C-alpha cells in the first residue's frame, strides 16, 4: 500500500486490474473530449490575440479581458456548477451546459465589437463551469478510488493538459485564415460531443439531498468580487494605485469577499463549506493549481504578443514554438497513473512546480532577437513537463477521500483555483506591463524592457508554488501513519466537514 498525499491507493499491478468495457471507454472518451474542448478554448485564443487587438483596436489592458472574461466566468461559477452536478444530476448538467457552450462559441466567432466578444467569452466560460465539475465527478464516482481512479483521472487530465497545450498550435493555423475561426471551431466539436454524450452517458439520479438549495447569493457575490478585483488591478496603472477609483474597487471587492464568507457561514446549504479547507493537503493542492494555471496564462499572454509584435513572427510560427510543450504533455500525462501509485501526488506536484519555475527562470535570458534553440525551447519543454506532471497529480490530490455526494464540490473547488488564478495573476502581470508603458511601446528593445519585469513576477509566483508544494512534502513525512488508519481518519474528517 502507498500513501498518496492524503489518499491511499492499492498497489495492484495494472495487469491484474479489471478490464474496462468498450462502453466504459466510450464514456471516458466523451468526458475527456469535453475537458479537451474547455482547455482548448482557454489557450486557442492566445495566438489570435494580436490579430484581435489590431482588428478591434484594443489596448493591452482591454485585450486581457478577452482571456479574463472566459476564466472569470469559468472560475466564478465553478462552485455553483459542482453543486448543480451533485443536486440535479451529473448527466443532465453536463449535457445542458455543453449545449450552451456550443451556442456561445458561435456567438463569439460572429461578434462585431469587443464588448460582444467579451460577453460571449464570459458565457462560454460559465458553461464550462458546469461541464468540468460534472464530467470529473462522473469519472470519480464511476471508477473506484485507488489504481482505477488514478488511471482514469490521468487519462482525463491528459486530455485537458493536451487541449490547453495544443490549443496554441491549432490557433496558429486558424489565425492564418482569420482569428474568428479560433472562436467558431469549438461550436461543431461541442455538438458532436453532445450527441455522443446523449447516447452514451447513463442516466443517473441526483446525488444530493432533494431538500438542498442552490446558494445563488454566494455565487453572485464571489463572481462579482473577482471581477472587481481584476478590474482594479488592470485599471490601476492608468487611474493610479491610490486614486479613488482604484481604492474604491479594492474596497468593494474586499467587502464582497467578506459578505461571501458571511453568506457561506450562515447558509444552510453553502456554495463553499469553508470547513473543507481544514484539510491541509486539499488547501495546498488548490494553491498550487492557482500558481500553475495563473502563471502560465500570463506567460502565454506576454510571449505570444512579444514574438508576433516585437520579433515579427507569424501566428503559425509562434504557435509551433509552443508545440514541444504539447508533445511533452501528451507523452507524460497518460503515464501518470503508475507514477502516482508509486510516488504519491505530493511528490509529483512538487516536481511539477519545480519544472515550472525552472522554465520561467530560463526564459528570462530572452533577448531582443529571440534565441529559440538555447532559450525558448528549453523553457517550453520544462513548462510542458510541469503541466504533464501537475494536472493529474493535482486532480488526484484534491478529490481523494471525498464522499461521492461531494465529488462535484471538490472538483469545482480545484477548477475554481485554476481559473481564478488565471484571472488574478494575468491582471497583476498586465498592470506591471502597463506601468512600464507596454501599451505605448513599439520598438522591440523597449517592449522587452516592459515585459521583463512582468516575466520576473511570473517566475516569483511559480517560486511561491514550489515553496507550498515542498511544505506539503515535509508535512506528509512528519505525519506518516499506517495507510488503512490514515484513510479511515481522513474519510471521517471529510464526511464531518461536508455535513
C-alpha positions in Angstrom: 0.0 0.0 0.0 1.2 3.5 -0.8 0.1 6.7 0.9 -0.6 9.3 -1.8 -0.8 12.8 -0.3 -3.8 12.1 2.0 -5.1 9.2 -0.1 -4.4 5.5 -0.1 -4.2 3.6 -3.4 -3.8 0.0 -3.8 -0.6 -1.1 -5.5 -2.4 -3.6 -7.7 -0.4 -4.3 -10.9 -2.1 -3.0 -14.0 -2.2 -6.5 -15.5 -4.4 -7.8 -12.7 -6.7 -4.7 -12.7 -10.2 -5.4 -14.2 -10.6 -4.6 -17.9 -12.8 -1.7 -18.9 -15.6 -2.5 -21.2 -15.9 -0.7 -24.6 -18.9 1.3 -23.3 -16.9 2.4 -20.3 -14.1 3.5 -22.5 -16.5 5.4 -24.7 -18.0 7.3 -21.7 -14.5 8.2 -20.6 -13.6 9.5 -24.1 -16.8 11.7 -24.2 -15.9 13.2 -20.9 -12.3 13.7 -21.9 -13.5 15.3 -25.1 -15.4 17.9 -23.2 -12.5 18.8 -21.0 -10.2 18.9 -24.0 -12.6 21.4 -25.6 -12.7 23.5 -22.4 -8.9 23.7 -22.1 -8.6 24.2 -25.9 -10.8 27.3 -25.7 -8.7 28.8 -22.9 -5.5 28.6 -24.9 -6.7 28.7 -28.5 -7.4 32.4 -28.3 -3.8 33.1 -27.2 -2.0 33.3 -30.6 -5.0 35.1 -32.1 -4.8 38.0 -29.5 -2.5 40.3 -31.6 -4.9 39.9 -34.6 -7.9 40.6 -32.4 -6.1 43.6 -30.9 -5.4 45.0 -34.4 -8.9 44.3 -35.8 -10.8 45.7 -32.8 -8.3 48.4 -31.7 -7.8 47.1 -28.2 -5.1 48.1 -25.6 -3.2 45.6 -23.6 -5.4 46.1 -20.6 -8.7 45.7 -22.6 -7.2 42.8 -24.6 -6.7 40.8 -21.4 -10.4 40.8 -20.8 -10.8 38.5 -23.8 -8.9 36.0 -21.8 -10.1 37.0 -18.3 -13.8 37.1 -19.4 -13.6 33.4 -20.1 -11.7 32.4 -17.0 -13.8 34.6 -14.7 -17.0 33.0 -16.0 -15.3 29.7 -15.6 -13.8 30.2 -12.2 -16.6 32.3 -10.7 -19.3 29.8 -11.3 -17.5 26.5 -10.9 -18.6 26.0 -7.4 -22.2 26.5 -8.4 -21.6 24.1 -11.3 -20.2 21.5 -8.9 -23.2 21.9 -6.6 -25.6 21.7 -9.6 -24.0 18.5 -10.7 -24.4 17.0 -7.2 -28.1 18.1 -6.8 -29.6 18.0 -10.3 -27.7 15.0 -11.7 -24.4 15.0 -13.4 -25.6 13.8 -16.8 -28.3 16.5 -17.0 -26.0 19.3 -16.0 -23.1 18.1 -18.3 -25.3 17.9 -21.4 -27.2 21.2 -20.9 -24.0 23.2 -20.3 -22.4 21.6 -23.3 -25.2 22.9 -25.5 -24.8 26.4 -24.1 -21.1 26.2 -24.8 -21.8 25.4 -28.4 -24.1 28.4 -28.9 -21.7 30.8 -27.1 -18.9 29.6 -29.3 -20.9 30.5 -32.4 -21.8 34.0 -31.0 -18.2 34.7 -30.1 -17.0 34.0 -33.6 -19.6 36.3 -35.0 -19.1 39.2 -32.5 -18.6 42.6 -34.2 -17.3 44.5 -31.1 -15.0 44.0 -28.1 -18.0 44.2 -25.7 -19.9 41.4 -27.5 -16.8 39.3 -27.8 -16.0 39.6 -24.1 -19.7 38.8 -23.2 -19.7 35.7 -25.4 -16.4 34.6 -23.8 -17.9 35.1 -20.3 -21.0 33.0 -21.2 -18.8 30.3 -22.7 -16.7 30.2 -19.6 -19.8 30.0 -17.4 -21.0 27.0 -19.5 -17.6 25.3 -19.0 -18.0 25.9 -15.3 -20.8 23.4 -15.3 -19.3 20.8 -17.7 -16.0 20.5 -16.0 -17.0 19.5 -12.4 -19.9 17.4 -13.7 -17.5 15.5 -16.0 -14.9 14.9 -13.4 -17.5 13.9 -10.7 -18.9 11.3 -13.2 -15.4 9.9 -13.5 -14.6 9.8 -9.8 -18.0 8.2 -9.0 -17.6 5.6 -11.8 -14.1 4.5 -11.1 -13.1 3.1 -7.7 -10.6 5.1 -5.6 -7.1 3.9 -6.0 -5.5 2.4 -9.1 -8.6 2.5 -11.3 -9.4 6.1 -10.4 -5.8 7.2 -10.8 -5.7 5.6 -14.2 -9.0 7.3 -15.3 -8.0 10.7 -13.9 -4.6 10.5 -15.5 -6.2 9.9 -18.9 -8.8 12.6 -18.3 -6.1 15.1 -17.2 -4.0 14.2 -20.3 -6.9 15.4 -22.5 -7.2 18.6 -20.5 -3.5 19.4 -20.5 -3.1 18.4 -24.1 -6.0 20.6 -25.1 -4.5 23.6 -23.3 -1.0 23.0 -24.8 -2.1 22.1 -28.3 -4.7 24.9 -28.5 -1.9 27.3 -29.3 -0.9 25.3 -32.3 -4.4 25.0 -33.7 -4.9 28.7 -33.0 -1.9 29.5 -35.2 -3.2 27.5 -38.1 -6.7 29.1 -37.9 -5.4 32.6 -37.3 -3.7 32.5 -40.6 -7.2 32.4 -42.1 -9.0 34.6 -39.5 -9.0 35.0 -35.8 -12.7 34.3 -35.9 -12.2 30.7 -36.8 -10.4 30.2 -33.4 -13.7 31.0 -31.8 -16.1 29.3 -34.2 -14.4 25.9 -34.3 -15.4 24.7 -30.8 -19.1 25.0 -31.8 -19.4 22.0 -34.1 -17.0 20.0 -31.9 -19.2 20.6 -28.9 -22.3 19.5 -30.9 -20.5 16.2 -31.8 -19.6 15.6 -28.1 -23.2 16.5 -27.1 -24.7 13.9 -29.4 -22.3 11.2 -28.2 -23.0 12.1 -24.6 -26.7 11.8 -25.0 -26.2 8.3 -26.4 -23.5 7.0 -24.1 -23.7 8.6 -20.6 -26.1 6.6 -18.5 -29.0 8.4 -16.7 -28.3 9.0 -13.0 -30.4 10.0 -10.1 -29.5 13.3 -8.4 -26.7 12.6 -5.9 -27.6 15.3 -3.4 -30.4 15.6 -0.9 -33.5 16.9 -2.5 -34.1 19.4 0.3 -30.8 21.2 -0.5 -30.9 24.5 -2.3 -28.6 26.5 -4.6 -26.5 29.2 -3.0 -27.1 31.8 -5.7 -26.2 34.7 -3.4 -22.9 33.1 -2.7 -22.2 32.5 -6.4 -23.1 36.1 -7.4 -21.1 37.6 -4.6 -17.9 35.7 -5.2 -18.0 36.2 -9.0 -18.7 40.0 -8.6 -15.8 40.2 -6.1 -13.4 38.5 -8.5 -14.4 40.8 -11.4 -14.0 43.9 -9.3 -10.6 42.7 -8.1 -9.4 42.0 -11.6 -10.8 45.3 -12.9 -9.0 47.2 -10.1 -5.7 45.5 -10.8 -5.9 46.1 -14.5 -7.0 49.7 -14.3 -4.7 50.8 -11.5 -1.7 51.8 -13.8 -4.0 54.3 -15.7 -6.1 55.5 -12.8 -3.3 55.5 -10.2 -2.8 53.0 -7.4 -4.1 55.4 -4.8 -6.8 57.0 -6.9 -10.4 57.0 -5.5 -11.5 54.6 -8.3 -8.7 52.1 -7.6 -9.1 52.2 -3.8 -12.9 52.1 -4.1 -12.7 49.0 -6.4 -10.3 47.2 -4.0 -12.5 48.1 -1.0 -15.7 46.9 -2.8 -14.0 43.6 -3.7 -13.0 43.2 -0.1 -16.5 43.9 1.1 -17.9 41.4 -1.3 -15.5 38.7 -0.3 -16.3 39.4 3.4 -20.0 39.1 2.5 -19.3 35.9 0.7 -17.7 34.5 3.8 -20.6 35.5 6.0 -23.1 34.1 3.5 -21.3 30.8 3.4 -21.1 30.5 7.2 -24.8 31.3 7.7 -26.2 29.4 4.7 -27.9 26.1 5.4 -26.5 24.8 2.0 -23.4 26.8 1.4 -21.8 27.0 -2.1 -18.4 26.5 -0.5 -18.4 24.9 3.0 -15.3 26.8 4.4 -14.5 23.9 6.7 -13.3 21.9 3.7 -10.1 23.9 3.8 -9.3 22.3 7.2 -7.6 19.6 5.0 -4.1 21.0 4.6 -3.4 18.7 1.6 -6.5 20.0 -0.2 -5.6 23.6 0.5 -2.1 23.1 -0.9 -3.5 21.4 -4.0 -5.6 24.5 -4.6 -2.8 27.0 -4.1 -0.6 25.0 -6.4 -3.4 24.9 -9.0 -3.7 28.7 -8.8 0.0 29.1 -9.4 0.3 26.5 -12.2 -2.5 27.9 -14.3 -2.3 31.6 -13.3 1.4 31.9 -14.1 1.1 30.0 -17.5 -1.9 32.0 -18.7 0.1 35.2 -18.0 3.3 33.7 -19.6 1.4 32.8 -22.8 -0.3 36.2 -22.9 3.0 38.0 -22.9 5.1 35.7 -25.0 2.6 35.3 -27.9 2.4 39.1 -28.2 6.2 39.6 -27.9 7.0 37.1 -30.6 4.5 38.5 -33.0 4.7 42.2 -32.3 8.3 42.7 -31.4 10.0 39.8 -33.1 7.8 39.8 -36.2 6.9 36.1 -36.0 3.8 34.9 -37.8 0.9 33.4 -35.8 1.7 29.9 -37.1 5.4 30.2 -36.2 4.5 31.4 -32.7 2.1 28.5 -32.3 4.7 26.0 -33.5 7.2 27.4 -30.9 4.9 26.0 -28.2 4.4 22.6 -29.9 7.1 20.8 -27.9 5.2 21.6 -24.7 2.1 19.9 -26.0 4.1 16.9 -27.1 5.6 16.5 -23.6 2.1 16.8 -22.1 0.7 14.2 -24.4 3.5 11.8 -23.6 3.6 12.3 -19.9 0.0 12.7 -18.8 -1.3 9.2 -19.7 1.6 7.6 -17.8 0.9 9.4 -14.6 -1.2 6.6 -13.0 1.7 4.3 -12.2 3.8 7.2 -11.0 1.1 8.4 -8.7 0.7 4.9 -7.3 4.4 4.7 -6.6 5.5 8.1 -5.5 2.3 9.9 -4.4 0.7 13.1 -5.6 2.6 15.4 -3.2 6.0 14.5 -4.7 4.7 14.7 -8.2 3.2 18.2 -7.6 6.5 19.4 -6.1 8.4 18.1 -9.1 5.9 19.8 -11.5 6.2 23.2 -9.8 10.0 22.8 -9.8 9.9 22.3 -13.5 7.6 25.3 -13.9 9.8 27.8 -12.0 12.9 26.5 -13.9 11.2 27.0 -17.2 10.2 30.6 -16.4 13.7 31.4 -14.9 15.4 30.1 -18.1 13.2 32.2 -20.3 14.4 35.4 -18.5 17.5 35.0 -20.7 15.4 36.1 -23.7 16.9 38.9 -25.8 15.6 41.3 -28.4 16.3 38.7 -31.0 14.6 35.5 -29.7 17.0 32.5 -29.5 14.7 29.5 -29.9 17.2 26.6 -29.5 19.0 27.9 -26.5 16.3 29.9 -24.6 12.7 29.3 -25.8 12.8 25.6 -26.5 14.3 24.5 -23.1 11.8 26.8 -21.3 8.9 25.3 -23.3 10.0 21.8 -22.6 10.2 22.4 -18.8 6.8 24.1 -18.8 5.3 21.2 -20.7 6.8 18.8 -18.2 5.2 20.8 -15.4 1.7 20.5 -17.0 2.2 16.8 -17.8 3.2 16.0 -14.2 0.9 18.5 -12.4 -2.6 18.2 -13.9 -3.2 14.6 -12.9 -1.4 14.9 -9.6 -3.5 17.9 -8.5 -6.8 16.3 -9.6 -6.0 13.1 -7.6 -4.8 15.0 -4.6 -7.9 17.3 -4.5 -10.6 14.6 -4.9 -9.1 11.7 -2.8 -11.2 10.6 0.1 -14.1 12.9 -0.8 -17.6 11.2 -0.5 -19.4 10.5 -3.8 -22.1 13.1 -3.0 -19.4 15.8 -2.6 -17.2 15.0 -5.6 -18.7 17.8 -7.6 -17.9 20.3 -4.9 -14.3 19.0 -4.6 -13.6 19.1 -8.3 -15.3 22.5 -8.5 -13.1 24.0 -5.8 -10.0 22.8 -7.7 -11.1 24.0 -11.0 -12.0 27.3 -9.5 -8.5 27.7 -8.2 -7.1 27.0 -11.7 -9.3 29.6 -13.3 -9.3 32.3 -10.7 -5.6 32.0 -10.6 -5.5 32.7 -14.3 -7.6 35.9 -13.9 -5.8 37.3 -10.9 -2.2 36.6 -12.0 -2.9 37.9 -15.5 -4.4 41.1 -14.1 -1.2 41.6 -12.0 1.0 41.0 -14.9 -1.0 43.3 -17.2 -0.7 46.0 -14.6 3.1 45.6 -14.5 3.3 45.9 -18.3 1.1 48.9 -18.4 3.1 50.6 -15.6 6.2 50.2 -17.8 4.5 51.7 -20.8 3.8 48.5 -22.6 0.7 49.9 -24.3 2.6 52.7 -25.9 5.9 51.0 -26.9 6.6 49.5 -30.3 10.4 49.2 -30.6 11.5 45.6 -29.7 14.0 46.7 -27.1 11.6 49.0 -25.3 8.8 46.4 -25.4 11.1 43.8 -23.9 12.1 46.1 -21.1 8.4 46.5 -20.3 7.8 42.7 -20.5 10.9 41.6 -18.5 9.6 42.8 -15.1 6.3 41.0 -15.7 8.1 37.8 -16.6 10.0 38.2 -13.3 6.7 38.5 -11.4 5.5 35.3 -13.1 8.7 33.5 -12.1 8.2 34.7 -8.5 4.6 33.4 -8.4 5.9 30.0 -9.6 8.6 30.0 -6.9 5.8 30.6 -4.3 4.1 27.5 -5.6 7.3 25.5 -5.1 7.5 26.6 -1.5 3.9 25.5 -0.9 4.4 22.1 -2.6 7.7 21.4 -0.6 5.9 22.3 2.7 3.5 19.5 1.8 6.3 17.0 1.5 7.6 17.9 4.9 4.2 17.7 6.5 3.4 14.3 4.9 6.7 12.8 6.2 6.0 14.2 9.7 2.5 12.7 9.8 3.1 9.3 8.3 0.7 6.7 9.6 -0.5 3.2 8.7 -2.3 3.5 5.4 -5.6 2.0 6.5 -5.8 4.1 9.6 -5.0 7.3 7.7 -7.6 6.6 5.1 -10.3 6.0 7.6 -9.4 9.1 9.6 -9.4 11.3 6.5 -12.7 9.9 5.3 -14.4 10.6 8.7 -12.9 14.1 8.7 -14.2 14.9 5.2 -17.7 13.5 5.9 -17.9 15.6 9.1 -16.9 18.7 7.1 -19.4 18.0 4.4 -22.2 17.6 6.8 
